[in-house]
Amino acid sequence: MEKPPRYYPTRYWHQLDDGRVQCDVCPRHCQLRDGKLGACFIRMAKDGEIVLTSYGRSSGFCIDPIEKKPLNHFYPGSSVLSFGTAGCNLGCKFCQNWDISKSREIDTLGAVAMPEQLAAAAKRYGCDSIAFTYNDPVIFMEYAIDAAIACRAEGIKSVAVSAGYLCDAPRRAFFHHMDAANIDLKAFTERFYRKVCSGHLAPVLDTLLYLRHETTVWFEITTLLIPGENDSHRELDAMTRWIYTQLGPDIPIHFSAFHPDFKMLDKPRTPSETVIKAREIAIANGLHYAYVGNVFDEAGDSTYCPGCGHKVLSRNWYQLGECHLTAKGACHYCGYQLAGHFKRIAHAFGRRRIPVQITSA
């Protein structure tokens, strides 16, 4: 197997007058002396430029249902080869993948695969797509882009699971190569982003607006609801009204329940009633597709036709059930064309999660 480079050249940076180098991938704009790592832990100043230290390295590979990303309108029932690296450019106190996203150790990246090997593996395992997930792919964008290019050549789609926290030029370069995305809209207040995530809300909204109005990337939104932090009816009303007016009614949104983790062990689990109510608020504000996550609620997990109101695709913890859609996603009852990308569901992948090794074909 081809050996990954220890340092991989990157594009979005510039030199400062005092000898430091500024990374221009995300709004943190880390200004680094030679040998120092950015806040993401994997972009480093070396010899007057910024290099990527995780190219070709991963924390592991798994085959998942596409619904786990979560994407409910991007080839439902299909399988996706998922992987991530290490590090993150936000500092979320509630991070559910903190052992990966907050790792400063290159030993975390014990699995190896170059882009062409990823594409070949996805094809070999019968995956319709590959997902850059577990940690945010914008920080390893060079690796993700090269993998997406290799996958496209094999007819494999590319999915980015991201917080959308990046600057305009790298945003355009990164999403140019993506077919779908799930954007983590962590809250709808600057206070939350600053206090809980060490970031800002505006760049994330800019990413959502860009994806909707300037690309053909299919995307869905996820919000993890944390008791007392971002789950008020007022905030959810403002968020879903903004999505309706700025992005349109056809952008699916997923409301997920929080469980105590990382630096937020003092908060209780999110009651199922909270995510169910959030879904109701979204629907009342005109959104056609609103879902719940991390709670058992088949009604809130299923897809309904905006035209006639019938349940057209039932779900239960990533397991698909009764389907009343054509192969292209039209309602069997009234003919309404649902938003998204669909194909005939012959054998849905189901709830399985299959760890795999990537080796030379």
C-alpha positions as CSV (number, residue, x, y, z in Angstrom):
1,M,0.0,0.0,0.0
2,E,1.2,3.5,-0.9
3,K,2.6,5.3,2.2
4,P,0.9,8.6,3.1
5,P,3.1,11.7,3.1
6,R,4.1,13.0,6.5
7,Y,3.4,16.6,5.4
8,Y,1.1,17.5,2.5
9,P,1.1,21.0,1.0
10,T,-2.0,23.2,1.3
11,R,-3.3,26.2,-0.5
12,Y,-5.2,28.6,1.9
13,W,-2.7,30.5,3.9
14,H,-0.5,33.6,3.7
15,Q,2.8,34.8,5.3
16,L,2.8,37.6,7.9
17,D,5.4,40.3,8.3
18,D,6.6,38.9,11.6
19,G,7.5,35.6,10.1
20,R,4.4,33.7,11.2
21,V,2.0,32.0,8.7
22,Q,-1.8,32.6,8.9
23,C,-4.1,29.7,8.0
24,D,-7.1,31.0,5.9
25,V,-9.3,27.9,5.9
26,C,-11.6,28.9,8.7
27,P,-12.5,32.0,10.7
28,R,-10.1,31.1,13.5
29,H,-7.3,32.4,11.2
30,C,-4.6,30.7,13.3
31,Q,-1.3,32.6,13.1
32,L,1.5,30.1,13.6
33,R,5.3,30.0,14.2
34,D,7.2,27.3,12.4
35,G,6.5,23.9,13.8
36,K,3.3,25.0,15.6
37,L,-0.1,23.3,15.0
38,G,-3.3,25.2,14.5
39,A,-6.4,24.9,16.7
40,C,-7.5,22.0,14.6
41,F,-4.3,20.0,15.6
42,I,-3.6,18.8,12.0
43,R,-2.7,21.9,10.0
44,M,0.9,23.0,10.8
45,A,3.3,25.8,10.0
46,K,6.4,24.4,8.3
47,D,9.1,26.2,6.3
48,G,6.9,29.3,5.8
49,E,3.7,27.6,4.7
50,I,0.8,25.5,6.1
51,V,1.0,21.8,5.7
52,L,-1.6,19.0,6.4
53,T,-0.3,16.3,8.8
54,S,-3.1,13.8,8.4
55,Y,-3.3,13.2,4.6
56,G,-4.0,9.5,3.9
57,R,-4.5,8.7,7.6
58,S,-7.7,7.9,9.4
59,S,-9.1,6.9,12.7
60,G,-10.8,4.0,11.1
61,F,-13.4,3.0,8.4
62,C,-17.0,1.7,8.7
63,I,-19.8,1.0,6.4
64,D,-23.0,2.7,7.7
65,P,-26.5,3.4,6.5
66,I,-26.7,6.8,4.8
67,E,-29.5,7.7,7.3
68,K,-26.9,7.7,10.0
69,K,-25.1,10.8,8.7
70,P,-28.0,11.7,8.9
71,L,-29.3,12.1,5.3
72,N,-32.9,11.0,4.8
73,H,-33.3,12.3,1.2
74,F,-30.0,11.2,-0.4
75,Y,-30.5,7.7,-1.8
76,P,-32.4,6.3,1.2
77,G,-31.5,2.7,2.1
78,S,-28.0,2.9,0.6
79,S,-24.7,2.2,2.3
80,V,-21.8,4.7,2.8
81,L,-18.1,4.1,3.6
82,S,-17.4,6.5,6.5
83,F,-14.2,7.7,7.9
84,G,-12.5,10.7,9.6
85,T,-9.1,11.8,10.7
86,A,-8.4,13.7,14.0
87,G,-8.9,17.2,15.2
88,C,-11.5,19.9,14.8
89,N,-11.6,23.7,14.3
90,L,-14.4,24.2,16.8
91,G,-14.3,23.7,20.6
92,C,-17.7,22.3,21.4
93,K,-18.0,21.4,25.0
94,F,-20.6,18.8,24.2
95,C,-18.7,17.0,21.5
96,Q,-20.0,13.4,21.0
97,N,-16.8,12.4,19.1
98,W,-14.3,14.1,21.4
99,D,-11.9,11.2,21.5
100,I,-11.3,11.8,17.8
101,S,-12.0,15.5,17.3
102,K,-9.9,16.6,20.3
103,S,-7.0,14.1,19.7
104,R,-3.6,15.7,19.4
105,E,-2.0,12.3,18.8
106,I,-1.1,11.1,15.3
107,D,-1.4,7.6,16.9
108,T,-5.1,8.1,16.7
109,L,-4.8,7.8,13.0
110,G,-3.8,4.1,12.9
111,A,-5.6,3.3,9.6
112,V,-4.1,4.3,6.2
113,A,-5.7,4.8,2.8
114,M,-4.8,7.0,-0.1
115,P,-7.7,8.5,-2.2
116,E,-7.6,5.9,-5.0
117,Q,-7.7,3.1,-2.4
118,L,-10.7,4.7,-0.7
119,A,-12.5,4.8,-4.0
120,A,-11.6,1.2,-4.8
121,A,-12.8,0.1,-1.4
122,A,-16.1,1.9,-1.6
123,K,-16.7,0.2,-5.0
124,R,-15.6,-3.2,-3.7
125,Y,-17.9,-3.1,-0.7
126,G,-20.9,-1.9,-2.8
127,C,-21.2,1.5,-1.2
128,D,-23.1,4.2,-3.1
129,S,-21.1,6.9,-1.4
130,I,-18.2,7.8,0.9
131,A,-18.7,10.1,3.9
132,F,-16.1,12.4,5.5
133,T,-17.3,12.3,9.0
134,Y,-16.5,11.7,12.8
135,N,-14.5,15.0,12.7
136,D,-14.9,17.9,10.4
137,P,-13.5,17.3,6.9
138,V,-12.9,21.0,6.2
139,I,-9.7,20.8,8.2
140,F,-8.4,17.9,6.1
141,M,-10.0,19.3,2.9
142,E,-7.0,18.5,0.6
143,Y,-7.4,14.8,1.5
144,A,-11.2,14.9,1.2
145,I,-11.1,16.6,-2.1
146,D,-8.6,14.2,-3.6
147,A,-10.7,11.3,-2.3
148,A,-13.9,12.8,-3.8
149,I,-12.2,13.2,-7.2
150,A,-11.1,9.5,-7.1
151,C,-14.6,8.4,-6.0
152,R,-16.3,10.4,-8.7
153,A,-14.2,8.6,-11.3
154,E,-15.6,5.3,-9.9
155,G,-19.2,6.5,-9.8
156,I,-19.1,6.9,-6.0
157,K,-20.8,10.0,-4.4
158,S,-19.1,12.1,-1.7
159,V,-20.8,13.3,1.5
160,A,-19.4,15.9,3.9
161,V,-20.6,15.9,7.5
162,S,-19.5,19.3,8.7
163,A,-20.2,22.2,11.0
164,G,-19.8,24.5,8.0
165,Y,-17.3,26.7,9.8
166,L,-15.0,27.8,7.0
167,C,-14.1,30.9,4.9
168,D,-15.5,31.7,1.5
169,A,-12.6,30.6,-0.9
170,P,-12.0,27.2,0.7
171,R,-15.8,26.8,1.1
172,R,-16.1,27.1,-2.7
173,A,-13.2,24.8,-3.4
174,F,-14.3,22.1,-0.9
175,F,-18.0,21.9,-1.8
176,H,-17.3,21.9,-5.5
177,H,-16.3,18.3,-5.1
178,M,-19.1,17.2,-2.7
179,D,-22.4,15.7,-3.8
180,A,-24.2,15.9,-0.5
181,A,-23.7,17.4,3.0
182,N,-25.1,17.4,6.5
183,I,-24.4,20.7,8.1
184,D,-24.5,20.9,11.9
185,L,-26.3,24.1,12.8
186,K,-25.4,23.9,16.5
187,A,-27.7,26.7,17.7
188,F,-29.2,29.9,16.4
189,T,-27.5,32.4,18.8
190,E,-24.1,34.0,18.7
191,R,-24.0,33.5,22.5
192,F,-24.1,29.7,22.1
193,Y,-21.5,29.6,19.4
194,R,-19.1,31.8,21.3
195,K,-19.7,30.3,24.8
196,V,-20.1,26.7,24.0
197,C,-18.3,26.2,20.7
198,S,-15.6,28.9,20.7
199,G,-16.8,30.0,17.3
200,H,-19.4,32.3,15.6
201,L,-22.8,31.7,14.0
202,A,-22.5,33.9,10.9
203,P,-20.0,31.8,9.0
204,V,-22.2,28.8,9.4
205,L,-25.2,30.7,8.1
206,D,-23.1,31.8,5.2
207,T,-22.3,28.2,4.3
208,L,-25.9,27.3,4.4
209,L,-26.8,30.2,2.1
210,Y,-24.0,29.3,-0.2
211,L,-25.0,25.7,-0.5
212,R,-28.6,26.6,-1.2
213,H,-28.2,29.4,-3.7
214,E,-24.9,28.8,-5.4
215,T,-24.4,25.0,-5.6
216,T,-26.3,21.8,-6.5
217,V,-25.0,20.0,-3.4
218,W,-27.9,18.2,-1.7
219,F,-27.8,19.1,2.0
220,E,-29.7,18.5,5.2
221,I,-29.3,20.2,8.6
222,T,-28.8,18.7,12.1
223,T,-29.3,20.5,15.4
224,L,-28.4,18.7,18.7
225,L,-30.8,20.1,21.3
226,I,-29.2,20.6,24.7
227,P,-31.5,21.3,27.7
228,G,-31.3,25.0,28.8
229,E,-28.8,25.9,26.1
230,N,-30.4,25.9,22.6
231,D,-33.8,24.2,23.0
232,S,-36.2,27.1,23.8
233,H,-39.3,27.4,21.7
234,R,-38.4,30.9,20.9
235,E,-35.0,30.0,19.4
236,L,-36.3,27.0,17.5
237,D,-39.1,29.2,16.1
238,A,-36.5,31.8,14.9
239,M,-34.2,29.1,13.5
240,T,-36.9,27.3,11.5
241,R,-38.4,30.5,10.2
242,W,-35.0,31.6,9.0
243,I,-34.5,28.2,7.2
244,Y,-37.9,28.6,5.6
245,T,-37.4,32.1,4.4
246,Q,-33.7,31.9,3.5
247,L,-33.3,28.3,2.3
248,G,-36.8,27.2,1.4
249,P,-39.2,24.6,2.7
250,D,-37.5,21.6,1.2
251,I,-34.3,21.5,3.3
252,P,-34.7,18.6,5.7
253,I,-33.8,19.3,9.4
254,H,-32.9,16.7,12.0
255,F,-33.4,17.5,15.7
256,S,-31.2,15.2,17.9
257,A,-31.3,14.4,21.6
258,F,-28.2,15.3,23.6
259,H,-26.5,12.9,26.0
260,P,-23.9,14.1,28.6
261,D,-20.4,13.9,27.2
262,F,-16.9,15.5,27.1
263,K,-17.1,18.8,29.1
264,M,-20.9,18.9,29.4
265,L,-21.5,16.1,31.9
266,D,-23.6,18.4,34.1
267,K,-26.5,18.6,31.6
268,P,-29.3,16.0,31.6
269,R,-30.3,14.0,28.6
270,T,-32.7,15.7,26.2
271,P,-36.3,14.5,26.9
272,S,-37.9,13.0,23.8
273,E,-40.7,15.5,24.2
274,T,-38.2,18.3,23.4
275,V,-37.1,17.0,20.0
276,I,-40.7,16.0,19.1
277,K,-41.8,19.6,19.9
278,A,-38.9,21.0,17.9
279,R,-40.2,18.9,14.9
280,E,-43.7,20.3,15.4
281,I,-42.4,23.9,15.4
282,A,-40.5,23.3,12.2
283,I,-43.5,21.8,10.4
284,A,-45.7,24.7,11.7
285,N,-43.3,27.1,10.2
286,G,-43.6,25.5,6.8
287,L,-40.7,23.1,6.6
288,H,-41.7,20.0,4.6
289,Y,-39.3,17.5,6.2
290,A,-38.4,17.6,9.9
291,Y,-37.0,14.6,11.8
292,V,-36.0,13.5,15.2
293,G,-32.9,11.6,16.2
294,N,-31.4,9.7,19.2
295,V,-34.9,9.0,20.5
296,F,-37.4,6.3,19.6
297,D,-40.2,7.9,17.6
298,E,-41.1,6.2,14.4
299,A,-43.5,9.0,13.4
300,G,-40.8,11.6,13.7
301,D,-38.3,9.4,11.9
302,S,-40.5,8.9,8.9
303,T,-41.0,10.8,5.7
304,Y,-44.4,12.3,4.7
305,C,-45.6,13.6,1.4
306,P,-46.0,17.4,1.5
307,G,-48.7,17.1,-1.2
308,C,-51.2,14.7,0.4
309,G,-49.8,14.1,3.9
310,H,-49.5,10.4,3.6
311,K,-46.5,8.6,5.2
312,V,-44.4,7.6,2.2
313,L,-41.3,6.1,3.8
314,S,-41.2,4.7,7.4
315,R,-38.1,4.5,9.5
316,N,-37.1,3.0,12.8
317,W,-33.6,3.7,14.0
318,Y,-32.1,3.7,10.4
319,Q,-34.2,0.7,9.4
320,L,-36.5,1.5,6.5
321,G,-40.0,0.0,6.4
322,E,-43.0,0.6,4.2
323,C,-42.2,2.6,1.1
324,H,-44.7,4.4,-1.1
325,L,-42.3,6.2,-3.4
326,T,-41.4,5.7,-7.0
327,A,-37.8,5.0,-7.8
328,K,-37.4,8.7,-8.5
329,G,-39.0,9.8,-5.2
330,A,-42.6,10.6,-6.3
331,C,-45.5,9.9,-4.0
332,H,-47.5,6.8,-5.0
333,Y,-50.7,8.4,-3.6
334,C,-50.7,11.8,-5.3
335,G,-47.7,11.9,-7.6
336,Y,-46.0,14.8,-5.6
337,Q,-42.2,14.8,-6.3
338,L,-40.3,14.8,-3.0
339,A,-37.1,16.8,-2.7
340,G,-33.9,14.9,-2.7
341,H,-32.1,12.2,-4.6
342,F,-33.7,8.7,-4.8
343,K,-33.4,5.4,-6.5
344,R,-35.2,2.1,-6.3
345,I,-34.8,0.5,-2.9
346,A,-34.2,-3.1,-3.6
347,H,-32.5,-4.2,-0.4
348,A,-32.1,-1.4,2.2
349,F,-28.8,-1.5,4.1
350,G,-30.5,-1.3,7.5
351,R,-29.1,-0.6,10.9
352,R,-25.8,-2.4,10.4
353,R,-22.4,-0.8,11.2
354,I,-19.6,-2.7,9.7
355,P,-15.9,-1.9,10.5
356,V,-13.7,-2.6,7.6
357,Q,-10.0,-2.6,6.7
358,I,-8.8,-0.7,3.6
359,T,-6.2,-2.7,1.9
360,S,-4.9,-2.8,-1.7
361,A,-7.3,-4.4,-4.1
